[in-house]
């Protein structure tokens, strides 16, 4: 049992090592083999880290006269500031902004949050900016905050009129549309002003696929507002759509007749 636990621990440690190496490589780090300084001290193997388009090695920078001049003494940093990774520049902490050589606190009004490193702020969800303040968004009856939280939308079944939400009047034989912002007539009805009127279907006809009009049954042809039967001559048959006729195999259409092929 003890052997199994040790094996698992080694495997877990190897995975963590591999994961860390992968993350460092993906971050743009370069592996540096260990080396010996002029004074005889040994620098163990380590990574060079990428910052602002350049690679920095603090161990070597500290020994370079030219680069050493660019390093900033941490003790000289103003309050609420921090060095970059290379140690050659500094910036202010979050919620602070750089003014001259100091980091001053950003004045954040109530019901606001800081959104980026520059310290810019914006009002929280449900509030809107008025000058340097964040005031609650007034939401009328039958309304709710929109998905961004910076305005309001009317609830389903209501429509905006000025600063109010007015109920949509759905007539008989109608229903709300998908978004709840209007209405459609039911199958077999058509819109006329603010009502839904039933579609009159003549004899030998049926409603079309969408239910917005009518069409003749198979074997009948539309003639005005009625469906008349298609007259099929001898040696003929209905075509595939059922709205006309065609000659049977072995016959040729000539005017309104089907004659044998010669």
N, C-alpha and C positions, 0 to 999 in steps of 0.2 A: 504493500500500500504506500509506504514511504517513497519507494522508487517511482511509482506512478506520479506522486505529487511533485517530486523534483523534476521529472521529465516535463510535466505540464508547465511548471514554473519557467523552465528554460525555454520552452516553446513560446510562452507568453512574452517573455522578455525579448526574444528574437523578433517577434511580431511588432512589438513596440519600437524596437530599434529600426526595423525596416520602414515602419510607418513614419517615424520621425525623419529618416533619411529622405524618403519620398517627398514629404512636405517641404523640407529644406531645398531640395532640388527644384521642385516646382516653383518655389519662391524666388529662384534666381541665385541661390547660394552656390559657391564653388569650394570644393574640398581642397585644403592645403596640407601637404605632408609636413610633419614636424621638421624643425631645423634648429641649428645652434647659432646663437648670437656671437658677436665678436668678444664679448666678455666671458664667454664660456657657458652661459645659461642656455638651457634647452627649452624651446617652445614646442609644446605638444601639438599633434595634428588638430586642425580646427577648420571652420568654414569662413569664407569671405562672404559678407552680406551685401546685397545690392541696395543702393539708396540714391535716388535722384539721378539715375543714368550712369552711376559709377559704382565700382566695387571698393569697399573700405576694409582695411585690416588695422584695427586699433593698435595691435602689438607693433606693427611695422611703422604706422604713422607716428607713434610716440618716439621712434628712433630716427625719423626723417626730419632734418632741420627745416626743409621747405614746408612740409605738411604740418609740422609741429606749430608753426606760426599761425596756422588757420584754426587750430583747436581752441575752443572756448573753455575757460576755467569755470567749472560748475559753481564755484563759490561766488562768481560775479554775476550770476543770473538774477534777474529781477524776481520779485515774488510772483507766484502763480505762473511760472514759465518752466519749460523743459527743453533739453537738448535734443537735436535729431540724432539718429543712430551714429552718424559719422563724428558727431561732436563738433561740427564746424558751423552750426547755426542753431537758432533756438526759436521756439514758437510758444504761444500762450496755451494754457490749458482750456478745456471746454468750458464755456460760459464766461470766457474772458477774451478781450480783444487787445491787439497791439496798438498802443498809442505812444508815439515817440519811442522811448526805450523802456516803457513800462507795460504791464498787463493790467488793464482796468476791467472791473466787473461789468458785464453787460446787464443793463437794466431790463429785466424781463417782466412784463406786466402779469397780473393775475390771469389765470386761465390761458396761459401761453406756454409753448415749449420751444427749446432750441432744436433746430433741424439739421445743422451742418457744422463743420469745424470752424467756419468763419463767425459763428455766433449768431447768425440770422435766426430770428424767431418767427413763429406763426401761431395763430390762435388754435386752440384745441378743437376737437370735433364738437360741433354744436354751438360754436362761437364765431363771431366775425369781427374783423378789425375796424375800429373807428378811431382814427388818430393813433395814439400810442396806447390804446386800451383794447381789450377783447370783451365784447358784450354778447350776451346770449342771443341766439337767433330766435326771433319771435315766430312760432309755428302756429298757424291758424287751425281751427277745428277741421277734422277729417284730413289732416296732412301729417307728414312725417319727414324726418331728415333724409336727404338723398344719400347715395352711396359714398360720396366724398365727405359728407358731414359739414359742408359749407353753405348749404341752402336747404330748401324743402321741396317736396313733391306731394301732389295730392294722392290720396289712397285710391285703390282700385274702385272704380265706379263713380269717381268724382273728377271734375275738370276745373282747371284754374281759371278764375275770372278776377282780374286785379289781384288783390291780396287775400282772396278767399278761395275755398274749394266748394264748388256747387255740384250737387248730385246730378248724375246723368239720368235723364228720363228715358227708360227703355220701353218702347211701345209693345203692344201685344204681338206675339209671334216673332219676337226678336230676342237677341242675347248680346251680352257684352263681348267686345272683341278680345283678342289674346292679351293685350296690354291693359284692358279695362279703361281705355280712354275714349271709347265710342261704342257703337253697336252695329250689328249686322242682322239682316232678316234671316229667318230660319229657312231650311230647305223647302222649296216650293212656293216661296214668297218673294216679292220684289219691293224695293223701296219706292215710296211715293210721298214726298215731303217728309213728314215726321211719323209716317205710319208704314206698316208692312201689309201689302195687298196680295192675296192668293193668286197664283198664276192660273188662268183658265186653260185647261188642257182639253183640246177637242177629241172627238171620237177617233179611235185607232192611232192615238198618239201617247207619248209618255214624257216625263220630265227628263232633261238631259243629266249628264253625270254630276254636274255641280248644282242642279236644282234651281237654276236661274232662268230657265226657259224650257220649251218643249220641243220634241222632235217626233217625227212619224215612226210608227212601228215598221218592222221589216215587211217589205212588200207593199208599202204605201209611200206616196210622194206628196211633199208639202205643196199646197196650192192656196196661197193667201192664209186664211186662218183655219184651214181644214186639211185633212189628209185623204187623198183619193187613191183608190187601189190601182196598182200598176197593171196595165193590160199586157199579158205575156202571149205572144203569138205561138203558133204551132212550131214544134221542134226548138223551143227556146226555154230558158230557165232564169231564175233570179241570179244576179251577180253576188259576189261575196258580201259586199256591204248591205245588200238587200234594198238598194234604192234605184235599181234599173234592171234590165235583163240583158242576157247574152245568148248567143246561139249554142246549141249543144255541139259536142265534137262531131265533125263530119259535115257540119253545116256552116254556111257563110252568110253573114248579115247583109241584107240588101234592102234599103228603106226600112219598112216595118215588118219585114219577113225574114225567115231563115230558109235559104235554098240549099239543096245538096251541092257539095263540092264536086266539080267535074274531074 
